[in-house]
Amino acid sequence: MSDALNYLLKARPEALGHYFAFLKDAGKHLDPKTRNLISVITKVHAQTERGLRQYLKRALREGCTPMEVLDALLMAFPALGLAKIIWAVDIILGMDLPGFQPEALSEVTHPVTSPGQWHDVMASAAVKDGDVRRTECAGRGLFVYRDKKTYQVFDSRCPHQSTDIPELALKGSTLTCPKHQWEFDVKSGDCIKTGNSPLKRIESKVDKGRLLAFW
């Protein structure tokens, strides 16, 4: 909130209070991510840099991805126009947010078009029943959970901002991303605290005593 709005809210609470109550009520049926993403667009339309920075960070904390932010800006092109979108992107790049850097987006904007393949992860017996193990395979971090003869394989990157989660972040069956404290049940991949997106599950199978994963 700007200093001017803070001042007016203190000076004329009976008038400004209705305005803020309206804003709160108007978005009550939207999830926090969507509500903050809409606020990002309104701040870009008004070219309010401080508000853009504030609501962009809120949207990211609520689980919005960099590509969702860019999509929202581009979808609002009829109202914003190219000049305001460029203005917003210049500010976003200046904030030095990891997920928005060109190298971070290259994997998304230029995906590998070759078909996936099965990768030999480890011996299936290397993970004991009920245990979770982190491993690396073909340059990719994985968390493997075994329940009797069933194996669950998850990408080690947090779905929020692709932070690679280390093995030290695992406590029992709870995995906590060190960047924004999203918590996951590594048995199911479900996000159980802070965020709202699960870990990426990777197709897997056991063949001749070897655990294989497909990507």
C-alpha positions, 0 to 999 in steps of 0.5 A: 500500500502506498504512503498516500493510501495509508495516510487517507485510510488514517485520515478518513477511515469512514470513507476509505474503509468502504473501499477496502471492504469492497475490494476484499468482498469482491475477490472472496470467491477467488483463490489467493493466487488468482486474486493476486495475479489480477492485482498484478494486471491492474498495477501494470495497467496503472503503471504503479511500480510499487504495487506491481512488485508487491502483488507479483511477490504475493502471487509467487508466494501463493504458487503462481509460476513465472510462465503464468505471470507472463501468460496473464500479461500477454492475455491482458494485451488488449487492455494493457498494450505492448508498451505497458507489458514491456514496462512491466517485464523490465521491472520484473527482470530488474527484481532478479527473480530466479524463475524469470531469468532467460536461462530458467525459462529456456527449458519451458519455452524451448522444450526438448522435442525428442521422445522420452525414454526409460532410465535405469534409476537403481536396483529395486532392492536399494530402497527398503519397504517404507523408506524414501531415498533421494538419488540422481539419474541422468542429471535429474534429482529424484525422490523414491518411495517404496510401499511393499512392491509399489514404487513412487518416483517424484521430481526433486524440484519444487513445483513453485519455482523449480527449487531443487530440494535436497535430501536434508529437507526430508524429515520422515515422510515430509519434504520441505522446500528450503526456499518458501517452505512448501511441504509435501507428503513424499508418499503421495507427492501431495502438497500439505502446507503453504502451497497448492501444487503437488510434486511432479510424479514420474512414471516408473516400473520395476524390470528384472530387479531394476527400478526404471523411470520414464521422461 
